[in-house]
């Protein structure tokens, strides 16, 4: 079944299994089965059409990994409460099968803080917080409670009334713990705690990083590709194995790769051609599927020409506004899906006969989104237009916001230059090997983050890979992730 396949899921299971081996209150099979409904409800692979929610779940799974890793460290005493947010898929009311019991129609955001010190309590906390059943581990829970109660009866400190502390002036340990939990993580304290772990992981990954660069260069050169990319933040080892796999196909079937010249290959969750015209290779697909995609390329190129013609017709009907597709901000659509979206929107526009003056909106840009209901204007100046948008509402909104859109577009160019300058300056000042951001971090947020970083002295960062994100985490290959709005 697909739940065993994704890499991040396997990593979680592996860590969980290691934790279990050191916990006498829980068996490996029981714990993995206990979290199975949770994985099905939140795993990023099920959020293909929702890039922002998918990224939040990816980040939260990484942080959960870190928490579980800490729980299994021998003699681990101090811990920091970890706040996690997951988008949880809604359950179908009448389904008995775990794998089929989640609908594709909706999801809800769930936030909770983990502060448990043992594996079983953590597993129960996760399931309860996400409103998932814990019936299958109730018997284990009872045993664990009995074990904990017996243990705490021996080591329990004397608990004084609150008036004792106010009268004597002594510090209330419970209050101190609450205050410590309320204190936000600061950049310096987090780097203090995590630098050694990141350096260790980074050193271990260096040979693989070199191998990745070599493979990428050789394949790009051999196939005359424009670029090779990855849709998601897979680990270096995973990326290398994907390139080795493509390399083997090149050796076995060189004739099927004759049409890829000048194109970009993207390793992602499904095979085909993307709305942006990139060749998508599904990482779970075998060579047979990839071969079919390469053989179909001439047909894809014909469809792409029809798609560009359709964009041009929509532009003419809307006063010359340019229809664009932005990979970082939109769901990863196939060429066929995007063509259907454009086609239905074009037919609606053509039938409504909106009175836009020809070329009156030249220089402006718009993207189409199928899962929104109200039009909006992005900070970068492009309009986000829902495919279901009423034509009259669309016309009014574009007219009302046209001037602001032009100003935003002009500011976008300035922001892009400022952002690049700040990234270069920060990289140089801290002797970073690499500084980058996640797609969900805006340019304004990145600029703010870099300006504040440059005011600091951070010797920890020398030679590191620093990613600006929304959370603190150390990735499996040693990249340091910090939130853009870090606190000092």
N, C-alpha and C positions, 0 to 999 in steps of 0.2 A: 504493500500500500504506500501511497505518496508520503505518508507522515514519517517514514523512516529515511526518506531521501535527502531532504535539505540539510546542508552542512551545519548551519547554526543549530538545528534541532539535534543533530548527532552530538555536537559539542556539548550542548546542554545535558543530554542524556549521559554522556561520558563523565561530566563533572558530577552529576547527580549520583551516578553509580559509585564514584570514588567517595563521595560524602557518605553514602549509605554504608559502605564497608567499614567506616569508622564509627558508625552510630549503631549501638546495640538495640535500639528500639524500632528499627525499620529494616525490612529486607529490600534488596535491590529491585526485584520484580514488582513488589507492592508499590514502591514509591514511584517508579516510572509509569506504571499503570495509573497511579493516582493523579499524576500530572498530565496524562494523555488528553483529557477533555480540555485542559487549559491550553495545550499546544495547538489543538485544533481551532480553538476560539480566537487565538491571537497571532498565529504564525504569519509572518510577513508575506509568505507565498500566496496567501488567500486575499491579499489586498492589492492585487495587480492594477486595478483601475483607480486606486486611491493612493497616489504617491506620498502625500503628506502623512496620512495615517500609517502607511507602511513604514515610513522612516521612523516615526515615533515608536512603533513596536520593535523595530530593529534595535534602536538605541536602548530601549527598556530591557530587551532580552540580553544585551551586552552587560548592562548594569546588574541584572539578576545573576548572570554568570559570575560576575565579580563577587557578589554577596555569597553565592553558594561556594565559590572557591575559598573565601575567608572562613566560612563555617567548617570546612574540612581541614584547616591548618591545625596541626597538633598544638595543644596548649593555647589556642586562640582565646584571648580574654576581652580585649577592648574591641568595640564595634561601633560603627556609626549608623544610625537609623537611615535607611535608604528609601527615598520616595520614588515610586514608579507610576507611570501612566501607561495604560494599554487601551487600544481600541479593541473591544471585545465583540465578536460577531454575535448577533442575536440568534437564539435557539429556535428551532421549529418545535411547536408545542407537542406534536404527536409522533415523535420519532424515537425508536429504541436504539438505533444504531448510532454509536458515537460519531463516526466519520460523516454520516449523512444528516446529523441532527442540527446542523447550522445552516441558516438560510443565507443566500448571497445578497439579500435585499437591504440589510441594514446592520449597523453596529452602534455601540455606545462607548463613551469614554469612561474609564474606571481609573481612579487614582487611589493609591494606598501606600502606607509606609511600613516597611519591614523592620522590625526591631527584635525579632526572636533570635535565640542563641542556639537552637538545635534544629536539625533538618526537618523532623516531623512537624514541629510547630510552624515552620516556614511553609512547608507544603500545604498545610491546612489553612494558613493565613491567605495564601495565594488563591486557593480554591474558593474559600468563603468570600474574599473580597470581590471575586469575579462572579459571585452568585452561582457557582458550579457545585454539583453534588459532592459530599464527602462521605456518603453512606458506605462506600466500598472500603474506607479506612477507619470506620468508627471503632472497630474492635481494637485496632492498633492504638488508636487515640486513647482509649481507656487505659490500656497497659502503660502507655507512656505517661499519662497523668499520674497514675499510681506511683510509678518509678520516680517522677519529679517531686511529688509530694513527700515521699519518704526521704528523698535526698535533701529537700529544702528544710525538712523538720530538724535535721542535724545541724545544717549550716545557717539557719535563719538568724539574722541579727535581732537585737531587741528593738522593738518599734515603739518609740516614745510619742506621746501626744504632742501636737503642734505647739501647744502653749509652753512645753518644756524648752523648745529651741528659742522661742521669743523671750522667755524669762532668763535663760542662762547665756544667750548670745551665741551658743554653738550653732554650727551650720547644719541645716536639715539636709541629709544626703539625698532624699527623694526630690527635694526642690532643686538641688544642684544638678541632679540627673536631668530633670525636666528642662532646666535652663540650657544645659549642654546640648540637649536635643533640639532646642529652639534656635540655637546659634547656627547661622548659615555657614556652609563650607566656604572658606576663602581660598583664593588661587594659590597663595603661598603655602598654606597648610596642606592643601591637596597635593601640590607638587612635592612637598616634603615627604608625604606618606607614599607617593606612587612613583617617584622618579626612579628608584632602584629597580622596581619591577619592570618599568617601561624599558630601561636601558638593557636589562637582561633579555627581554623579549626581542628588542630591536637587534641586538648583537646576534642572537640566534637566527633571525630572519635575513641577515645581510647576504649570505651566500645565495639564498633563494631569490632575493631581490635582484641580484646580478643576473641570475639565470633567467628571470622573467624579462629583464631588459633585453638580454641577448636573443631570446626566443621571439620577442615582439619585433625587434629590429629585423631579424632574419626573415620572418614570415611576411612582414610588411614589404620588405625589399623584393622577396621572391614573387609575391603575388601582385606587386605594385599597388598596394592598398594605400588609401589616404590616411587611415588610422585604424587601430584596434582598441576597443573600449569595453568597459563592463558596466552593466546597468546598476549593479549593487556592489556594496563594499565587501566582496568575498575576500578571504585571506589570500596571501601571496601563494601558498602551496596549491590552493584550489585553482587560482588563475594559471599557474604553471601547467597543471595537469590539463586544463582546457586547451592551452596552446599546443601542448604535446599531442593532444587528440586531433587538433586541426592539422598539425604537421604530418601525422600519420595518414590522414585523408589525402593530403596533397601528394604524398608518395604513392598511395594506392590508386588514386583516381585523378591524376593531374589534368585530364581533359575536361572534367566538369568545372574546373575553376578558371576557365578562359574568359569568363564574362565579369570578373570582379574588379578589373583595373579601375583605379581611381575612387573606389568605394570605401566606406567605413564598415567594419565588421563589429557588431556589438554582441557580447555574450550576455544572454538574458534568460528568462524563464520559458520562452516559447520561440519556435523557429518561424521565419517568414521575412517579410520586409516591413520596416517600421514606417510610420507616417512621414518621418523625416527623410526617408529614402535610404536608410541603413540596412545592411543585411543582418538579420537577427538569427543567432544560433542558440537554440534552447539547450541549456546545460544538462538537462535530464534526457535529451534526445540522443539516439545513437547515430552512427555515421550514415545509415540508410536515410534518415530524415534530413540530415544536412545535405546529402547528395541531391535529394529531391529539390531542395530550396535552390541550390546552385544551378540545377537544370532548368528551373522555372524562371530564372532571372530575366531572360528576354521578355517574357509575359509581364513580369513585374514592372519592367521599364516602360512598357506600353501603357500600363495602368497609371503609372506615375505621370506620363505626359497628359493623359486625360484628366488627372487630378489637378495638374497645374492649369489646364484650360478652364476647369471648373472654378478654381480660385480666381482666375482672371475675370470670369463672367460675374461672379459675386461682387468683385471689386467695382466693375462697371455699374452695377445696379446700386451700389452704395457710394456713389460720388467719388470713386477712385481710391477709397480706403484699402490698404493692403492687407490681405488675409495671410497670417503667418502661423507657424507651428513652433512652439518653444519647448524643446525636450525636457528642460529642467523643471518647468512649471506645469506641464500637462501629463495626463496618464500616458503610459507607453502604449500607443495604439498601433495596430497593424495598418498597412496601406489600405487594405480592403475596408476596415472599420472606419478609417478617416474619410475614405471616398464616400461611403454611405452617409456619413454625417454631413459632409459638404453638399451632397446631392439633395438630401431632404431639406436642408436649409435654403439651397438655391431655388428649389421648387416653391417653397413658401414665399420667398422674396419676390420671385417672378410673378406669382399670382397676386401679390398685394400691391404691386405697382407703386412703390414709394417714390414721392417726388423729390429725389435728391438731384441737385444740379450737377451735371457732368463735371468731373474733376474738382469739385468744390472741397473734397476731403483728402486730396492728394497729400502724401507725406505722413498721414496717420496710419496706425496699424491696429489690427484686431485679431484675437484668437477665439476659436469656437470651443465651447465646453458643453458636454451633454448632461453633466450631473449638477448644473446650477439652474437657478430660477430667476435671478435678478442680474441685470448687467452691472458691471463695475469698471472702474478705471484703475489700472495698476500704477505703482510709483514710477515705473519705467516708461509710462506714457501709452501703453497699448490698452485697448478696450478688451475686456473679457465678456463675450456675448454668449448667453445660453442658446442652444439650438431651439429651445421651446419659447424663446422670447417673442412676445407679441410685436409685430412689425411697427405699429404706431409708437409703442413704448421705446423700442429700439431707436427709432428716428428722433424722438424727443431727447433721449439720453445722450445720443451722439452730438446733436446740435448744442445741447446745454454744456457739455464737457469738452468740446473740441479745442477751445483755447487753452484750457488747463492741460489737455493731452499734449498739445504742442510744446508747452512749457516743460512738462515732465520729460518729453523726449529729448529736449535740449539739455536738461539737467542730467539725464541718464548718461550722456556722453561724458560730461564733466565728472560724474560719480565713478564711471568705469576707469577713467584716467587716475583719479584720486585713489581708488581702491588698489589699482595695480602698483602705484607708487608706494603706498603704505605697506603692501605685502612685501615688495622688494626691500624697503627700508627695514622692516621688522625682521625679515629673513637674514639680512646682513648684520643688523645690530646684535641679534641673539645667536648668530652662527648656526641657524637652523638648517637642517638638510632639506626640509620642505615645509611650507606653510600653505594650507589650503582650507576651504570651507565646504560644509555640506550644502547641497542645493537649496535646502529650505531656509538657509541663513541669507537674508537679503543683503544687498550692497551697503545700504545705510547701516545695518547692524555690524557688518564686517569693518566698515570704516571706523565706527565708534569703538569697536573692540581693539583694533590695531592702534588707534590714537592713545588709548589708555594703557595698552601694553608697553608702548614706547616710553612711557613715563616711569616704567619699573626697571629694576635691575634683576634679571632672572638668569643667573649662571646655569641653572638646572637645564635650560633648553638647548645648550650647545650640542649640535649634531643630531638633534631629535627631529621627528616628523610631527608637526603640530596641526591638528584639525580643529577648526572653529565649528562648534556644534551647538546643541541646546542642553547638553548634559556633560557631566564629568565621566570619563571612562578611559581605560587603557585597552586598546585593541589587541587582538591576539598576536600581531606582528610588531607591537611596541609603539604604535602611533598613540600620541597623547591627545585625547579629546577634551576640550574645555568649552563651557558655555560662552556664547558671545557676550553675555551680560554678567561675566564673572565679578565677584565681589572682592574688595581688598580688605 
